[in-house]
Each structure stands twice: as C-alpha cells, then as structure tokens.
Amino acid sequence: MAQFKFVAIGTSWQIDIYDALSPHDEEKILKTIKDRIEEFEQTYSRFRDDSLISKISREGGEYILPDDAEPMLSLYRELYALTDGLVTPLIGGLISDAGYDANYTLVPKQNLKSPPSWDDVMAYKHPVLSVKKPVSLDFGAAGKGYLIDLVGKLLEENSIKGYCIDAGGDILRKAKDNKPMRIGLENPQNTTEAVGVYELTNGSICGSAGSRRAWGNFTHIINPKTQTSPRDIIAVWVMADSALLADALTTCLFFVPAAKIREAYKFEYVLLNKDYSVEKSEGFSGELFL
C-alpha cells in the first residue's frame, strides 16, 4: 500500500493506493498525478492569471478546449437548464465581486451584478467554446470532483485496481475487496464532531457546507439571481458513481428540491437544515446521529 499527501488547488489531498508498488513506481505515479493537476489548473482555475479561464475573462473569441472539457461542460449545461440558471459557470464575476476573488480579499464590492445568461454570452460545441464578450467563468461547483475523477482514471490507466482519493473531504473510492469504508459526515457547526457516517465501497461521496468558506453575509455558495447565500440548509452530502456528479449536485441541492434532480440523475443524499432537521434519500446506506 502507498499513500500520497500533498496540497493542490487550495486543499489537502490524501491518496491511498491498495496495490503494492515499488518506490520507483510510487515516485513516477505521484509525479504523474501532480502534473495532471497542474494541467487542469492551467485550464480551469480563475485564481491563476496564466490560465485559459483568466484569458477568457479578458478577451472574447473562440477557444479550443481540451478533450477533458466535454463531460464537465455538458453537465454544467444540463444543470443550468435543470436549475433555471441557478447553477451556472458564469457565476465567476459575481463570486469575485462578492469578495471571493483571486486575492481572497473577502470584501464585497458595491452594486453586485448577476451573471449573464448562457446563450447571451457563449456557446459550446466540443471542442470550441465561443465567447461573445469577456466573461468570468467559475467551475467551483463541479471542478474539484471532476479532477478527482481524472486522477482516479489516471491511476486505473497505471494498472492500479484499488484506491481512495480524498481531496478536502470529497472522496472517490475503488475497493479491491468490496469492503465498505465508514466515512464521517462532519458537523458544519463543530468540525470536531460527526453528525453521521456513510459506508462507501465503490463510487464517490462529496459534501458542501457554507461554513467552510464564509465571510460577511456570504459563503462560496451564492444564488446568482438573488445575490445571496443560502442559509436554511447548512450542509449537503451526495453519493454518486462519479465525483463529478456528486460534487455538482451538492450545489444543486442548495437551490432545487432533490425530487426534481432525482428525475434526471441517480444519486443518494443527505441535507442538514439550520435547525438540525434532516432530509435524506430512502437509499441512504449510512447512519445519522441526529
């Protein structure tokens, strides 16, 4: 078994590999993982001045996106329609102006503006993204989950059959022995406590809580139409086959009833309300302490 720990995309990573590896293979795989993360950031990070996303924020035109863009952009387009624009990659300008900018000023500007509609400013037909005018894109609702999936794919391409990837609490696991792993659901009001556990064998669990990144009246989750952060729901966990879907749906569930989303996607979930009441899917295979 090998274990890698490092910091990337602003969060802590732990990757456990259940296969036996030589020291040489460990070094090679870790470098490959870090190179893949760097490649992803160079394209999609709005916090890096040299990224493709930053260039799009400065200049309109046609951009050739990498092959890995298609699954993420296609999911965003579906969720944009499903949530009536509440989940949108065009949220970047609003989040930045609210204070969650590249310098982490956490000081909101005056007169915040809601993001434009998708069809008014851009069109996507893989691999071309056509941008009619400069726009600030943000893939924070699904980007980390998707990167976790890409790292998992990389491990499998290197003949690794069992692993667990944990990036800031968002997890993708492939078990060799089909034994479940018990994962704590962190209390957003007291991070030393768990409000429940979930048993994960194969697949992903992702969580989102506004308390992790909060300042003034805002969290990193912002309704693009009301320009406010949700307060009634304080934490969401989603379990799905991919981290891309699990990560994206944690944001959706702050805005849209789970029943509506479950008409389109297969997943399980837990919602924790501010009064500590709970909503969960019937198929939730875990235990809650509330």
N, C-alpha and C positions, 0 to 999 in steps of 0.2 A: 504493500500500500504506500502511496505517495501523497503528500499534502503540500499544496502551494498556498501561501498567504501573501497578499500584496494589496496596494491601494491603486485604484484606477477609476476613471470617470467620477471622481469625487466620493467614492465609497469603498468600503473594505470588502475584499474578496477572499473566500476560502474555497479551494477546490480539492476535494478528496477523491483520489483515484483508487479503486479497489483492486485493480490489476497490479501484478508485480512488474516493476520497471527497474532497469539498470540506472545507475547515476547518470550515465551519458544520455539515456532516453529521457529522464526527468528534466535535465537541463535543456535538451532540444525542445521538448513539448512546452515547457514554461516559456521559452523564448517565442515559440510559435504563437502561443496564447497572447502574450503581450504585444507582439507585432500585429495580431488581428485586432486587438482592442484599439491600438494606435490608428490603424487604418480606418476603423469605424469612427473614431473621434474626428479624424481629419475630414470626414464627410459630413457628419451629422451634429457636431457639437456647436451650439450657439455661443459657448463660452470661449471659443478659440477664434482669434482673428484670422487665422490661416485656413479655416475650414471652408468647405463648399457652402455650407449653410450661411456662414458670415458673408461670403461673396454674394449670395442671392439677396441678402438683406441690404446690399449696397447697389446692386445692379440687376435690372430685369434682363430678360432674354431667354434663350433656350439652353438647357443644361442636360448633359448626358449623365445620368445617374448610374452608379454601379449595379451589377446584377442583383446584389442583396437588397436593393431598394424595393423591388416589386412586392414581396409579401407584406412589408410594413406599410408602404403607401396604399396598397389595396385595402388592407384592414382599416386604415385611417379613413379612407373614402367610405367604406361600408358603415363605420361607426359614426361618421359625420352625418350620414343620411338617417341612421337609426336614432340618433340623439337630437335631431333637428339642429345640428351645428354646435351643440354644447361640448362635444369632444372634437377638437379641431387642431391641426398642426399650425394653424395661423395664429395661435394664441401667443406666440413669442413676443410680439411687441407689447401686448397688454401685461404679460408677466414681468417683462423687463421694466416697463414704466411703473409697475406697482412696487418695484424695489428689488425683485429677484433678477438682477442683471449680472453681466459678466464680472463686475467688481463687487458683487454682493453688498451693495450699499444698503439695501433694506430700507430705503427711504422712498416712499411713493411720490411720483410727480403729480402736479395738479392736472385736472381735466383729462382723466384717463379716457382712452378711446377703445371701443370694442373692435375686435378684429374684422376684417372684410370677409365677405362670403367667398367660398372656394372658387366658384365659377366666375366670379368677377375679376379675380386676380391671377388664377393659374389653371393649367390643365396638365394632366399627367397621362401619358400613354407610353408605357415602358419601351425604351429606357429614357424617353425625353420628358423633362419637366419644363413646360413653357410658362414663364413668369412675365405677366404684362407690365408689372412695375415692381420695384424692390419691396420685398416682404420679409418679415422676421418669422421664420419657422421655428417651432419647438417640438421635439419628438419625445418629451419627457414622460408622456402618458404611456408609451409603449417601448421606447428605445432601449431602456435597460433590460427589459425582459427579452427583447429580440436579440440583443447582444449576448445574453446568457445562452439562448438557443444556438447562436452561431458558434459560441465556444464549445457547447456540447457536440455540435456537428463536427467541429474540428477534432475533438477527442475521439469520436467514433471513426473518423477518417484515418486516425492513427491507431486503429485496431483496439481501442480501449472499450471494454464491454460494460464496465460498471463505474459510475462516478456520481458525485454530488457537488453541484455548483451552488454556492451561496454568495450572492452579491448584495450586501446590505439588507439581508433578510428575505430577498426574493430568491427562490430556490428551484433548481431543476435537478431531478434525480433519476438515474437509471440503475436499478438494483440488479446485482448478479444473482442473488439468492432469493429474490422476490419476498424478502422480509421487509415489513414496513419500518420506517423511521418516525419516531414521535417528535413532532415539531411544536414548540410552544407558540401560542398566539399572544404577542406582547400587549400588555395593558398600556394604551397610549398615554394615560394619566400618571402611570407609575411604571417605568420601564424595568424595574427590578421584579415585577410580577407578571404572571401569565394569566389570561382570562380563559384559557382553554388549550387544548392540544389537538393536533391533526396528525393522522397516520398516513405518511406518504411513501408509496412504494415506487411507482414509476409515474413521471409527469412533473407538474410544477405547482407550487403554491407561491403566490405573491400577495403582499399586503400594502396598504396605504393608510397613513394617518396624518392628518394635518398638523398634529403636534410636533412632528419631526422637523418641519421647516415652517415656522410661524413667525410673523413679525407684525406689530400693529394690529390692524384688522384683517390681515391677510394670512393665508397659508399658500403653499405651492399649488393648491387646487383652487382654481378660480373659474367661476361661471362667466363665460365670455359675454353674455348678454346683460347680466345684472352687475357685472364687475365686482362681485362679492365672493367670498369663500364660504362654502357650505359649513354650517355649524351644528345642524341637527344630527348628522352622522359623524362620529369621531374616528371610526376605523372600519376598514373593509378588507376582507381576505377572499381571494378567488383561487380555486383549484381547477386546473385545466391540463390538457395534454401538452400544451406548449407554454413557455414563459411569455412569449409574445402576447398570446391571447389572455393569459391570466393577468399580466401587468396592465394591459389596456382596459380590461373590464373592471379592474379596481377603480379606475377613474370614472368609467361609465356609471357605476352603481352609486356614486355620489349624486348623480343627476337624474337617472332614469330608473323606474321600477324594474326589479330583477325579472319579473314575469315577462316583460316586453323583450328584454335582452335574451332570455332563455328560449324565445321563439326562434332565434337565429343561431344561437351557439350552444354547445354542450359544455357545461361547467357546473361546479358547486361553489357555494359562497357562504360567508357569514358577514352580517352587518352589525356593528355595535353602535347604538344610539347614545346621545349625550346623557340620557337618564339611565344608561346601562341596560336598557332593554335590548333584546337580540332578535334579529331576523336571520334565518338560515334556510338553506335548501334542504329538502327532505332526504337527499342522498348524502348529506354531510357525514363523513366517516371519521368522527372525532368526538371529543368531549369538551363541554363548556362548563366552567366553574361558577357561572352566574345564576 
